[in-house]
Amino acid sequence: MVALSDSLIHVIGAKSATPLEEQLGIVTVDDLLRHYPRTYNRATLALEDGDVEPPELGEHVTFIDEIKKSDLRRTKQGKQFLVIALRHRPVTATFFNVNYLKRTLVEGTQLMVSGEVGYFRDKMQLTHPAFLILDGNRPVGGTASLSSMVAATSTDGDVNLDIFNRDFFPIYKATSKVQSWDVYACIRQVLAVLDPVAETLPAAIVERHHLMSQDEALRAIHMAEKAEDRDRARERLRFDEAMGLQWALVARRNSELSVAAPPAPPIAGGIADALREQLPFDLTEGQRTVLDVLRTEVAATTPMHRMLQGEVGSGKTIVALLAMAQMVDAGYQCALLAPTEVLAAQHARSIRDVLGPLARAGEFDGVEHATRVALLTGSMTTQQKRQVRDEIASGEAGIVVGTHALIQKTVEFRNLGLVVVDEQHRFGVDQRDKLRAKATGYVPHLLVMTATPIPRTVALTVYGDLATSELRELPRGRQPIATSAIFIREQKSWLPRAWQRIREEVGAGRQAYVVASRIDESDKDAKGDDAGPPPVTVIEMYEGLRTGELSGLRMGLMHGRLSGDEKDAVMTAFRAGEIDVLVCTTVIEVGVDVPNATVMLVMDADRFGISQLHQLRGRIGRGEHPSLCLLATNLPEGSKAGVRLKAVAATLDGFRLADLDLEERREGDVLGLSQSGRPITLKLLSLKDHRDVIELAREYAEAIYEHGDERDGAGLEILASPFVVGERVTYLDKA
């Protein structure tokens, strides 16, 4: 008999197993049975078991339907082709071998059709797909490859298949080389010889929630006749997925507790105390609360593993700096990893400014117990890098700020005790891991920060092995930011008024940002939600404004293709007030701090996501003057993008916007995890729809880890294996 862990090669043979591995990454029996149907078909109709999103461009689909219309057409060159329309699906199929097909694919014919999705004018199309004609629910002719695939679904080799007499038919994600019916054939073959699957959840949980057994669920989701049974199977397997992921995260977090970290108890009269005393402002209550937690955790011998999320401008960096100062007092080094050179340079500058003489060890005006702040970026000269690396290796630099350059093998720390990652979603976990690995003999404390608030379900699912702190209040004195959406075609006077408003702000001695979505014509930016004119480039806008609407003002241009020195020069001039209007791309999205900038106009704002717009808006409102953010689009107010822009304009609450972002975006984009090297794949669990399941699974996983017996843990280890084995979601093994 057969177990879930068995290789498919030994169960269904190499001829069938090899394409599954090569095309879909399916290797074991478990992989195959957890390749769940994406939907179900009756003979002609889709089952009403929930709204199924339209297939993506290039996705492989299979339909069973009746031909509603069959048209013989000609190309401009006179070559004939055949177009058929299905009766119950908004899809057409085009065939070029018309001599045979024009007599076969006629109106009223029942058929199975399988191919890659294309779109023309938003209408789904299949070009020369594989097909199988069905007569009385029996295959009688069609594409040879599809005929052989369907024949394989019969356990006795008879082409007259009983499977077409079912009330439903499962449709799987497939490719042109492994079609949905291939997958189904293999699943039928495996289920026929599969041993009963052992239970993986504790019996008390199964009983309490009236769940199917795992064995029943793995069979029913593929084969059950009744929709009710398939729904119960999905409920059980969704719960399995939540439990497996949460167990992986809980186990990972607890395993960190057994590893030694460098303890850094507070030292009276050290840099941390001196910094706190010389701050020109009082910490908010939220900052004090978070700082107390950080001070306690870095003083312990178990590694701090914490995420600090807070609003743009909520003061995360000063809290992190106070924790770093405590580490330096104890004799350890701290590394602050930033995603861009602009942000890294600004962090180094602001840290030196705040520390003052405390950051000038060995200099004439440095105090006795001072440290040094080093900056390392990729654009530095070889000589500059060598000098900074020497300061790091000797321990002279207590606080090291840098970009990816910090991760290079040539960078060696003397005693790294704390790693702080700013805008952590910009980094891969491998990168964070490489930086932490530069410590020897212990595991450094880790603090990751984000100004893009994360929905609770994402935090529990993706960052569940990190303890979380939040900063929701803004420091006293911060001015509100008014935000308005400009619909250029419908509000024709608004954009000219926006340029006038920028002139007024500059006339009052203040500064402005104008943001574009791409650099030039060669820069392929993300497409918006709705059809619209091509977005203006930053170079076009800079040239146009300089001689047009903003002529006479001092203009600066900033984008990602400038060299490090050029970026520094532009930002230095803007910060010094020598540039009135900075025309830029999203290179200024995070961290750039110019308190005198009070207005921002984002052109083609429909090209940006909710969180990105919130980040951009956070570049203003950082000083003593009220600020204004304008989001301009050529799309209609009633469009999907228009609704998004109005939602951003309606609130400054980043946590609320994070929830809206999750509701709007595809979950794969939110989980994203391009940072992980490979994306996390949640097959049945929805971050948007199943928060209750995620939170319940979290509670159970924590309780079982603390008080459960070994048998419970063994079952959950099986459920967790897809999230921790090999390269799958490597961040879970390295975060």
Helices and strands as residue ranges (DSSP letters): H 9-12, H 14-24, H 29-33, E 39-41, E 60-74, E 80-86, E 91-95, H 98-104, E 110-120, E 123-127, E 130-135, E 138-142, H 144-152, G 162-165, E 169-171, H 180-191, H 203-208, H 214-223, H 227-256, H 271-278, H 285-298, E 305-310, H 316-329, E 333-337, H 341-355, G 356-359, E 372-376, H 382-394, E 397-402, G 404-407, E 416-422, G 424-426, H 429-436, E 445-450, H 456-462, E 467-471, E 481-487, H 494-507, E 511-515, H 538-547, E 555-558, H 564-575, E 581-584, G 586-588, E 597-602, G 605-607, H 610-617, E 627-633, H 640-650, H 654-664, H 667-671, G 674-676, H 691-707, H 710-724, H 731-734
